[in-house]
Amino acid sequence: MYDWLNALPKAELHLHLEGSLEPELLFALAERNGIALPWGDVEALRGAYAFNNLQEFLDLYYQGADVLRTEQDFYDLTWAYLLKCKAQNVVHTEPFFDPQTHTDRGVPFEVVLRGIKQALDDGEKQLGISHGLILSFLRHLPEEQAFKTLEQAMPFRDAFIAVGLDSSEQGFPPRLFQRVFDKARSEGLLTVAHAGEEGPPAYIWEALDLLKIERIDHGVRAFEDERLMQRIIDEQIPLTVCPLSNTKLCVFEHMGQHNILAMLERGVKVTVNSDDPAYFGGYVTENFAALYEGLGMSEDQARRLAQNSLDARLA
């Protein structure tokens, strides 16, 4: 079944480039840039990938991202991800990048963007993988800093298609970012946002009504609110669901509890994505395989999930 799922044409709509930083590349970049790491070797780092919640993961994620310093580093990170896409027949990707993670460390915005965008352009030419890049704001930082990031991004407006909202969800509702999302839309950018992963269904309502998003990233807690579920079904608002991430971060205790197939059968436009695959145990095909093994996903359901991802593209 794995080979069949791997061959299925797919799009990935929820992928953090910094979260695709495999331990081997992380150590190689640390050596290249003369950075001392707190882990003795690759296996020690992998052993640290045991998370009880989103915040524990983010603490390690930001620590790992510190090895990314140069344009070549960001190119190598993105190219390694694109090679995974090619191997798994991901024909289109719309990755997130978090400029604040890097500009706050003194890495210029243009260094980050140029490395990523060059790799994405090369991936389109050499690997046949189309793309649309999404700039994400970090919700644990003030909206004023998001405005600053948007201002830094505008000279490169043609390089990305949308803005998003990620990082720590609990305690940082979407309404805190309404003004910067209004500004982004006035510049012609589309909008997406993480909502309803650890945060309540109310955060999804805010993302839809205040941020006016095109797509919900995660959104699995919509299942708790029947009126919200009906709206998502009626308006065919896509959900970019990340099954392995949800179990790794204890949103669900195990895959058998996951609600993605129940939502699919209700008529929700759910899609399968890998989120931060270097940390959560797999890329897109591994997420499909986990649904087959943990939920008994059928071939028909797999085809519908893959088609949903292709239909829900912004670019």
C-alpha positions in Angstrom: 0.0 0.0 0.0 2.9 2.4 0.7 4.1 2.2 -2.9 0.6 2.9 -4.2 0.2 5.9 -1.8 3.6 7.1 -2.7 2.8 7.1 -6.5 -0.5 9.0 -5.9 -0.1 12.6 -7.3 -0.4 14.9 -4.3 0.0 18.6 -3.2 1.4 19.7 0.1 -0.3 22.7 1.6 1.0 22.7 5.2 4.7 22.5 5.5 7.1 24.6 7.5 10.4 24.7 5.7 12.3 25.1 9.0 10.5 22.0 10.2 12.0 19.9 7.3 15.5 20.4 8.7 16.7 16.8 9.1 19.2 16.1 11.9 21.9 15.2 9.4 21.6 18.5 7.6 21.3 20.4 10.9 24.7 19.0 12.0 26.2 19.7 8.6 25.1 23.4 8.7 26.3 23.7 12.3 29.7 22.6 11.2 29.7 24.8 8.2 28.8 27.8 10.3 30.9 27.0 13.3 28.0 26.6 15.7 28.2 24.5 18.8 25.2 22.2 19.4 23.9 20.9 22.7 23.5 17.4 21.3 26.5 15.0 20.9 25.4 13.5 17.6 22.4 12.9 15.3 21.0 10.1 17.4 21.1 12.2 20.5 19.1 14.9 18.7 16.6 12.4 17.4 16.2 11.2 20.9 15.1 14.7 22.0 12.1 14.4 19.7 9.6 13.5 22.4 7.0 16.2 22.9 4.1 16.5 25.2 2.6 19.6 23.6 3.2 22.2 20.9 5.3 24.5 23.0 7.9 21.7 23.8 8.3 21.1 20.1 8.6 24.8 19.3 11.4 25.3 21.8 13.4 22.6 20.0 12.4 23.9 16.6 13.6 27.4 17.2 16.9 26.1 18.7 17.5 23.9 15.6 16.7 26.8 13.2 19.7 28.7 14.6 22.0 26.8 12.3 20.4 28.6 9.3 22.6 31.6 8.6 23.4 32.1 4.9 21.5 32.2 1.6 23.2 28.8 0.8 21.8 27.3 4.1 18.3 28.3 3.2 18.8 27.0 -0.4 20.1 23.7 0.9 17.2 23.3 3.4 14.6 24.0 0.7 16.3 21.8 -1.9 16.4 18.8 0.5 12.7 19.2 1.0 12.0 19.4 -2.7 13.9 16.1 -3.3 11.6 14.5 -0.8 8.6 15.9 -2.7 10.0 14.4 -5.9 10.5 11.0 -4.3 6.9 11.0 -3.0 5.2 12.4 -6.2 4.3 15.7 -4.5 3.7 17.7 -7.6 2.9 21.0 -6.0 3.9 22.6 -2.6 2.9 25.7 -0.8 5.5 25.9 2.1 5.5 28.3 5.0 8.6 30.2 6.1 8.9 32.2 9.3 11.1 35.3 8.6 10.9 36.5 12.2 12.6 33.3 13.4 15.7 34.5 11.4 15.5 38.3 11.4 15.3 38.3 15.2 18.7 36.5 15.1 20.2 39.1 12.8 19.8 37.3 9.5 18.6 39.7 6.9 15.1 39.1 5.4 16.5 39.0 1.9 19.0 36.3 2.7 16.2 34.1 3.9 13.9 34.7 1.0 16.5 34.5 -1.8 17.8 31.2 -0.7 14.3 29.7 -0.4 13.0 31.2 -3.6 16.0 30.2 -5.7 15.6 26.6 -4.6 11.8 26.7 -5.3 12.4 28.1 -8.8 15.1 25.5 -9.5 12.7 22.8 -8.2 10.1 23.9 -10.7 12.6 23.9 -13.6 14.5 20.8 -12.7 12.0 18.6 -10.8 8.7 19.8 -12.2 7.3 20.7 -8.8 5.2 23.9 -8.9 5.0 26.1 -5.8 3.5 29.1 -4.0 5.4 30.5 -1.0 3.6 31.6 2.2 5.1 34.1 4.6 4.0 33.3 8.2 3.8 35.6 11.2 4.7 34.3 14.6 1.7 34.7 16.8 3.6 34.7 20.1 5.2 38.0 19.0 3.3 41.3 19.0 1.3 42.4 16.0 3.6 45.4 15.6 6.5 43.0 14.8 4.3 41.3 12.2 3.7 44.7 10.6 7.5 45.3 10.5 8.0 41.9 8.8 5.3 42.7 6.2 7.0 46.0 5.5 10.3 44.1 5.0 8.6 41.7 2.7 6.9 44.2 0.3 10.0 44.8 -1.9 9.8 41.1 -2.6 6.0 41.0 -3.0 6.1 38.8 -6.1 8.0 36.1 -4.4 5.1 34.9 -2.2 1.3 34.4 -2.6 -0.1 34.6 0.9 0.5 35.4 4.6 -0.2 32.9 7.4 -0.2 32.7 11.2 1.7 30.1 13.1 3.7 29.3 16.3 2.1 29.0 19.8 -1.6 28.9 19.5 -2.9 28.8 23.1 -3.4 32.3 24.4 -2.8 34.0 21.1 -6.1 34.2 19.3 -6.3 35.3 15.6 -8.1 38.5 16.6 -4.7 39.9 17.8 -3.6 40.0 14.1 -6.6 41.4 12.4 -5.0 44.7 11.4 -1.9 43.2 9.8 -4.0 40.7 7.9 -6.2 43.6 6.7 -3.0 45.3 5.5 -1.8 42.1 3.7 -5.1 41.7 1.9 -5.0 45.3 0.8 -1.6 44.5 -0.8 -3.3 41.7 -2.8 -2.1 38.8 -0.7 -4.2 35.8 0.2 -4.5 34.7 3.8 -4.3 31.4 5.8 -3.9 30.7 9.5 -3.3 28.0 12.0 -6.4 27.5 14.1 -8.1 24.7 16.0 -5.0 22.6 16.6 -4.6 23.2 20.4 -6.8 26.3 20.3 -10.6 26.0 20.6 -13.1 26.2 17.8 -13.6 29.9 18.6 -10.2 30.5 17.1 -11.4 29.1 13.8 -14.4 31.4 13.8 -12.0 34.3 14.4 -9.7 33.3 11.6 -12.6 33.0 9.2 -14.5 36.1 10.2 -11.7 38.5 11.2 -8.7 37.3 9.2 -10.9 36.3 6.3 -8.7 33.2 5.5 -8.9 31.1 2.4 -7.8 27.9 4.2 -7.6 26.6 7.8 -4.3 25.1 8.8 -5.0 22.2 11.1 -8.7 22.9 12.1 -9.3 19.4 13.6 -11.1 20.9 16.6 -13.8 22.2 14.3 -15.3 18.8 14.9 -16.4 20.0 18.4 -18.7 22.7 17.0 -21.5 21.4 14.8 -22.4 24.9 13.5 -18.8 25.5 12.5 -18.6 22.1 10.8 -21.6 22.9 8.7 -20.2 26.2 7.7 -16.9 24.6 6.6 -18.8 22.0 4.6 -21.2 24.5 3.0 -18.4 27.0 2.1 -16.0 24.2 1.2 -13.2 25.8 3.2 -10.1 23.5 3.0 -8.4 22.2 6.1 -4.7 21.4 5.9 -4.6 18.5 8.4 -1.3 17.0 9.6 -2.0 13.5 11.1 1.5 12.5 12.4 2.0 16.0 13.8 -1.4 15.8 15.7 -0.4 12.5 17.3 3.2 13.5 18.0 2.0 16.7 19.8 -0.7 14.8 21.7 -3.7 16.6 20.0 -4.8 12.9 19.7 -3.4 10.2 21.9 -3.0 7.8 18.9 -4.0 7.7 15.2 -7.0 5.6 15.9 -8.6 8.7 17.5 -8.0 11.0 14.6 -11.1 12.6 13.0 -9.7 13.3 9.5 -11.6 10.5 7.8 -14.8 11.3 9.7 -14.6 14.8 8.5 -13.9 13.6 5.0 -17.0 11.5 5.0 -19.0 14.5 6.3 -18.0 16.4 3.2 -15.2 18.6 4.7 -12.4 19.4 2.2 -9.6 17.9 4.3 -6.1 17.4 3.0 -3.1 15.4 4.2 0.2 17.2 5.0 3.4 16.7 7.0 3.8 20.0 9.0 7.3 19.6 10.4 8.4 16.2 9.0 11.9 16.1 10.3 10.5 16.3 13.8 7.2 14.3 13.5 8.3 11.1 11.8 7.5 11.5 8.1 6.6 13.4 5.0 3.4 13.3 3.0 3.4 9.6 2.1 4.2 8.6 5.7 1.1 10.6 6.8 -1.1 8.8 4.2 0.4 5.5 5.4 -0.4 6.3 9.0 -4.0 6.8 8.1 -4.1 3.5 6.3 -2.5 1.7 9.3 -4.2 3.6 12.1 -7.7 4.3 10.6 -8.1 1.7 7.9 -8.2 4.4 5.1 -9.5 3.0 1.9 -8.0 3.6 -1.6 -11.1 5.7 -2.5 -10.5 7.9 0.6 -6.9 8.3 -0.2 -7.7 9.4 -3.8 -10.2 11.9 -2.4 -7.8 13.3 0.1 -5.1 13.6 -2.6 -7.6 15.3 -5.0 -8.6 17.7 -2.2 -5.0 18.8 -1.9 -4.8 19.5 -5.6 -8.1 21.4 -5.6 -7.2 23.5 -2.5 -4.1 25.1 -4.0 -3.8 28.8 -3.8 -1.2 29.0 -6.6 
